[in-house]
């Protein structure tokens, strides 16, 4: 189990919710230092803490434990582009095409 990656997913969802580490740690009833260590992968988090974090962030525990890149990131990209102008969307599409061509699978 890669605790660094779990921590990074927690950080991403926390930021999406507009929460600081302090706010999330308060809602989960752990110290800010402990939350920081979780997000950097410097400590293992317990199952109860994982469940509490998922509840506060309104995601499933599996979203925090595994990289469900296909669905979650697609939804995130959709959310980011919802209020874009047609010109912005065109520019974003060109960037995506360029990156895909530069880094083929």
SESENU-613224 format. One line per field, with one value per residue (C-alpha): residue number from 1; residue in three letters; x, y, z. Coordinates in pm, whole numbers, always signed. Layout:
BEGIN
nr <- NUM ...
rest <- ALA ...
x <- X ...
y <- Y ...
z <- Z ...
REM end
This chain:
BEGIN
nr <- 1 2 3 4 5 6 7 8 9 10 11 12 13 14 15 16 17 18 19 20 21 22 23 24 25 26 27 28 29 30 31 32 33 34 35 36 37 38 39 40 41 42 43 44 45 46 47 48 49 50 51 52 53 54 55 56 57 58 59 60 61 62 63 64 65 66 67 68 69 70 71 72 73 74 75 76 77 78 79 80 81 82 83 84 85 86 87 88 89 90 91 92 93 94 95 96 97 98 99 100 101 102 103 104 105
rest <- UNK UNK UNK UNK UNK UNK UNK UNK UNK UNK UNK UNK UNK UNK UNK UNK UNK UNK UNK UNK UNK UNK UNK UNK UNK UNK UNK UNK UNK UNK UNK UNK UNK UNK UNK UNK UNK UNK UNK UNK UNK UNK UNK UNK UNK UNK UNK UNK UNK UNK UNK UNK UNK UNK UNK UNK UNK UNK UNK UNK UNK UNK UNK UNK UNK UNK UNK UNK UNK UNK UNK UNK UNK UNK UNK UNK UNK UNK UNK UNK UNK UNK UNK UNK UNK UNK UNK UNK UNK UNK UNK UNK UNK UNK UNK UNK UNK UNK UNK UNK UNK UNK UNK UNK UNK
x <- +0 +147 +68 +219 -28 -317 -207 -187 -541 -662 -487 -646 -999 -943 -839 -1134 -1361 -1182 -1068 -738 -547 -653 -1021 -1011 -811 -1058 -1355 -1179 -1063 -691 -400 -289 +54 -102 -302 +15 +194 -95 -90 +288 +279 +500 +253 +7 -352 -592 -910 -1134 -942 -964 -1341 -1381 -1174 -1375 -1701 -1592 -1464 -1783 -1594 -1574 -1283 -1195 -1149 -879 -717 -698 -629 -957 -810 -1053 -1377 -1273 -1029 -1272 -1536 -1280 -1184 -1551 -1605 -1308 -1430 -1801 -1788 -1521 -1580 -1568 -1226 -1096 -1231 -1065 -734 -770 -844 -532 -323 -468 -400 -42 +22 -135 +80 +393 +331 +159 +38
y <- +0 +334 +581 +872 +821 +789 +1113 +1287 +1177 +1306 +1637 +1662 +1596 +1831 +2112 +2041 +2092 +2418 +2294 +2369 +2098 +2269 +2257 +1893 +1784 +1962 +1788 +1450 +1522 +1475 +1718 +1931 +1768 +1424 +1540 +1680 +1351 +1160 +1378 +1343 +969 +999 +808 +527 +625 +408 +271 +490 +803 +698 +649 +988 +1167 +1006 +1109 +1471 +1486 +1312 +1043 +668 +513 +334 +676 +749 +406 +349 +563 +561 +798 +724 +830 +1072 +1270 +1282 +1425 +1670 +1787 +1825 +2031 +2253 +2320 +2367 +2746 +2788 +3003 +2835 +2993 +2855 +2507 +2515 +2609 +2335 +2076 +2180 +2141 +1794 +1686 +1811 +1629 +1306 +1318 +1393 +1108 +823 +527
z <- +0 -106 +171 -21 -307 -62 +101 -234 -321 +17 -54 -400 -271 +25 -208 -439 -138 -56 +284 +453 +638 +959 +869 +762 +1065 +1294 +1129 +1157 +1513 +1455 +1485 +1193 +1219 +1185 +881 +726 +785 +627 +316 +276 +339 +647 +862 +815 +874 +1067 +918 +1141 +1032 +666 +699 +872 +607 +327 +496 +536 +177 +56 -135 -99 +85 -238 -402 -145 -153 -527 -828 -1016 -1271 -1551 -1386 -1112 -1324 -1616 -1387 -1249 -1598 -1687 -1372 -1458 -1811 -1741 -1743 -2011 -2316 -2658 -2716 -2386 -2467 -2808 -2648 -2383 -2654 -2846 -2531 -2470 -2829 -2806 -2479 -2607 -2919 -2719 -2472 -2659 -2455
REM end
